[in-house]
Amino acid sequence: MAFHYADLAEIIDELDENQRIYLIKLIDSDKTSRCIN
């Protein structure tokens, strides 16, 4: 299953700090950089 980076950004916005860190560590670094910009 693939998510668009905008979808991932929405999900990340809903999480608390610890959950964000955990999720970001799971996601490919290229996709992560697009989500948090």
N, CA, C and O atoms as a GROMACS GRO file, in nm:
protein
  148
    1MET      N    1   0.085  -0.118   0.000
    1MET     CA    2   0.000   0.000   0.000
    1MET      C    3   0.090   0.124   0.000
    1MET      O    4   0.182   0.134   0.080
    2ALA      N    5   0.062   0.215  -0.088
    2ALA     CA    6   0.141   0.338  -0.098
    2ALA      C    7   0.053   0.458  -0.066
    2ALA      O    8  -0.062   0.467  -0.110
    3PHE      N    9   0.110   0.549   0.010
    3PHE     CA   10   0.041   0.672   0.044
    3PHE      C   11   0.107   0.788  -0.028
    3PHE      O   12   0.228   0.789  -0.050
    4HIS      N   13   0.027   0.884  -0.066
    4HIS     CA   14   0.080   1.009  -0.120
    4HIS      C   15   0.137   1.088  -0.003
    4HIS      O   16   0.084   1.081   0.108
    5TYR      N   17   0.243   1.163  -0.026
    5TYR     CA   18   0.307   1.236   0.084
    5TYR      C   19   0.212   1.333   0.154
    5TYR      O   20   0.228   1.358   0.273
    6ALA      N   21   0.115   1.389   0.082
    6ALA     CA   22   0.018   1.479   0.146
    6ALA      C   23  -0.072   1.403   0.243
    6ALA      O   24  -0.109   1.456   0.348
    7ASP      N   25  -0.106   1.278   0.209
    7ASP     CA   26  -0.184   1.195   0.300
    7ASP      C   27  -0.106   1.164   0.426
    7ASP      O   28  -0.159   1.169   0.537
    8LEU      N   29   0.022   1.133   0.409
    8LEU     CA   30   0.106   1.104   0.525
    8LEU      C   31   0.122   1.228   0.613
    8LEU      O   32   0.123   1.217   0.736
    9ALA      N   33   0.134   1.344   0.553
    9ALA     CA   34   0.146   1.468   0.630
    9ALA      C   35   0.022   1.491   0.715
    9ALA      O   36   0.033   1.534   0.830
   10GLU      N   37  -0.095   1.461   0.660
   10GLU     CA   38  -0.220   1.475   0.737
   10GLU      C   39  -0.221   1.381   0.856
   10GLU      O   40  -0.259   1.420   0.967
   11ILE      N   41  -0.178   1.258   0.833
   11ILE     CA   42  -0.174   1.159   0.941
   11ILE      C   43  -0.075   1.204   1.049
   11ILE      O   44  -0.106   1.198   1.168
   12ILE      N   45   0.042   1.248   1.007
   12ILE     CA   46   0.145   1.292   1.103
   12ILE      C   47   0.094   1.408   1.187
   12ILE      O   48   0.125   1.415   1.306
   13ASP      N   49   0.018   1.499   1.128
   13ASP     CA   50  -0.037   1.613   1.201
   13ASP      C   51  -0.129   1.570   1.315
   13ASP      O   52  -0.142   1.642   1.414
   14GLU      N   53  -0.193   1.455   1.302
   14GLU     CA   54  -0.288   1.407   1.402
   14GLU      C   55  -0.221   1.334   1.519
   14GLU      O   56  -0.287   1.305   1.619
   15LEU      N   57  -0.094   1.303   1.507
   15LEU     CA   58  -0.026   1.222   1.608
   15LEU      C   59   0.042   1.309   1.714
   15LEU      O   60   0.072   1.426   1.690
   16ASP      N   61   0.066   1.248   1.831
   16ASP     CA   62   0.146   1.320   1.930
   16ASP      C   63   0.294   1.305   1.894
   16ASP      O   64   0.328   1.231   1.802
   17GLU      N   65   0.380   1.374   1.966
   17GLU     CA   66   0.522   1.379   1.929
   17GLU      C   67   0.589   1.242   1.922
   17GLU      O   68   0.661   1.213   1.827
   18ASN      N   69   0.565   1.157   2.021
   18ASN     CA   70   0.627   1.024   2.022
   18ASN      C   71   0.578   0.939   1.905
   18ASN      O   72   0.656   0.866   1.844
   19GLN      N   73   0.450   0.948   1.874
   19GLN     CA   74   0.396   0.874   1.761
   19GLN      C   75   0.453   0.925   1.629
   19GLN      O   76   0.480   0.847   1.538
   20ARG      N   77   0.471   1.056   1.619
   20ARG     CA   78   0.530   1.114   1.498
   20ARG      C   79   0.671   1.061   1.476
   20ARG      O   80   0.707   1.021   1.365
   21ILE      N   81   0.750   1.062   1.581
   21ILE     CA   82   0.888   1.015   1.571
   21ILE      C   83   0.891   0.870   1.528
   21ILE      O   84   0.969   0.832   1.440
   22TYR      N   85   0.807   0.788   1.588
   22TYR     CA   86   0.802   0.646   1.553
   22TYR      C   87   0.764   0.627   1.406
   22TYR      O   88   0.829   0.550   1.335
   23LEU      N   89   0.661   0.696   1.362
   23LEU     CA   90   0.616   0.682   1.224
   23LEU      C   91   0.720   0.730   1.125
   23LEU      O   92   0.745   0.666   1.023
   24ILE      N   93   0.781   0.843   1.154
   24ILE     CA   94   0.882   0.898   1.064
   24ILE      C   95   1.001   0.803   1.050
   24ILE      O   96   1.058   0.791   0.942
   25LYS      N   97   1.036   0.735   1.158
   25LYS     CA   98   1.146   0.637   1.151
   25LYS      C   99   1.109   0.517   1.065
   25LYS      O  100   1.197   0.452   1.009
   26LEU      N  101   0.980   0.486   1.054
   26LEU     CA  102   0.936   0.373   0.973
   26LEU      C  103   0.929   0.404   0.824
   26LEU      O  104   0.942   0.316   0.740
   27ILE      N  105   0.909   0.531   0.793
   27ILE     CA  106   0.887   0.573   0.654
   27ILE      C  107   1.021   0.595   0.584
   27ILE      O  108   1.118   0.640   0.646
   28ASP      N  109   1.025   0.564   0.457
   28ASP     CA  110   1.140   0.591   0.372
   28ASP      C  111   1.182   0.737   0.387
   28ASP      O  112   1.097   0.826   0.388
   29SER      N  113   1.312   0.763   0.397
   29SER     CA  114   1.360   0.899   0.424
   29SER      C  115   1.323   0.999   0.314
   29SER      O  116   1.299   1.116   0.344
   30ASP      N  117   1.320   0.956   0.189
   30ASP     CA  118   1.282   1.046   0.080
   30ASP      C  119   1.137   1.090   0.095
   30ASP      O  120   1.105   1.208   0.078
   31LYS      N  121   1.050   0.996   0.126
   31LYS     CA  122   0.908   1.028   0.144
   31LYS      C  123   0.889   1.113   0.270
   31LYS      O  124   0.807   1.204   0.271
   32THR      N  125   0.963   1.083   0.376
   32THR     CA  126   0.953   1.159   0.500
   32THR      C  127   0.988   1.305   0.477
   32THR      O  128   0.919   1.394   0.527
   33SER      N  129   1.093   1.330   0.403
   33SER     CA  130   1.134   1.469   0.380
   33SER      C  131   1.026   1.548   0.306
   33SER      O  132   1.011   1.668   0.328
   34ARG      N  133   0.952   1.483   0.218
   34ARG     CA  134   0.842   1.551   0.147
   34ARG      C  135   0.724   1.575   0.240
   34ARG      O  136   0.651   1.674   0.224
   35CYS      N  137   0.703   1.486   0.337
   35CYS     CA  138   0.588   1.499   0.428
   35CYS      C  139   0.604   1.615   0.524
   35CYS      O  140   0.508   1.686   0.554
   36ILE      N  141   0.726   1.634   0.572
   36ILE     CA  142   0.744   1.732   0.680
   36ILE      C  143   0.785   1.870   0.629
   36ILE      O  144   0.807   1.961   0.709
   37ASN      N  145   0.796   1.886   0.501
   37ASN     CA  146   0.827   2.018   0.445
   37ASN      C  147   0.703   2.102   0.429
   37ASN      O  148   0.711   2.216   0.384
   0.00000   0.00000   0.00000
